[in-house]
Amino acid sequence: MQNDHNMMHRDLKPQNIMLTEEDNLDSVVIIDFGLAVVDDMVDDYPTCGTPLYQPPEMHKKRFAYSK
C-alpha cells in the first residue's frame, strides 16, 4: 500500500481496523492515529505501540521504524 503522506500509524492491531459498512470489505478504514508520526519524526519516538502486536525485534532491542 502506498503512503502518500509519509505517515506511520505505529499501533496497527485488529481494534484499529474498522468497516464503515457492515459486511463490506471495501469499506475498511484505519482509526486511532494517536501514536502516528510523520516519517521525519520517527527518531524522536523509537518504540511505541501495543506490545502484543509489536514485532519481536522491537522487544530484543530498540529499533527504528521505517515505512
N, C-alpha and C positions, 0 to 999 in steps of 0.2 A: 504494500500500500504506500502510495506517495504521501509525503508530508510537506505540503506547500508552505506551512507556517513555521517550519523549523522548531516545532514544539514537541516535547516528550511528556507523556502522561505520567509515567513512573509509578503508577499504582493500578495497573490493569489487573482485574480479577472479575470473577463472574458477577459480583454485586455491582460493578461499574459498567456493565454492558446491558443495555435495555432495548426493548422493542417499542416503537411509537404506535404500532398497530398490532393487535393480538394475532398470533399465528402468521405473521408476515415477516419472513427473514430478511426481506429487502428493506425493512424499516429499522435496522439495527443502528443504535447511536451509543456513543461512549459518554458517560457522565462523570462527575466529580473530578474536576481539574484542580483540586486544592494543592496537589504536590507537583503539578505540571510546571515546567520551566522552558524557556526559550533556549535553543542549542548553546548559545554563548554563555549561559548561566550555569551550565552543568557542573563545572568545577567548584562552584560555591556550595553545592549540596551533594557530596559524594555518594551517600547512601540514604535511601528512604523507601517507603512503601510498606506494604503488609508483608511481614516476614514469611508467612506460609506461601506466598506467591512470588517471592524473590528467587532469582537463580542461585544455585549452590555456590557459585563463585563469589557472590556477594557476602556469604557467611564465612568464607575462608579468609578473605582479605578485602580491604577497601578497593573497589574498582570503579572506574568512571563509567558513567552511562554514555551511550552513543546511539545515534539513530540506527 
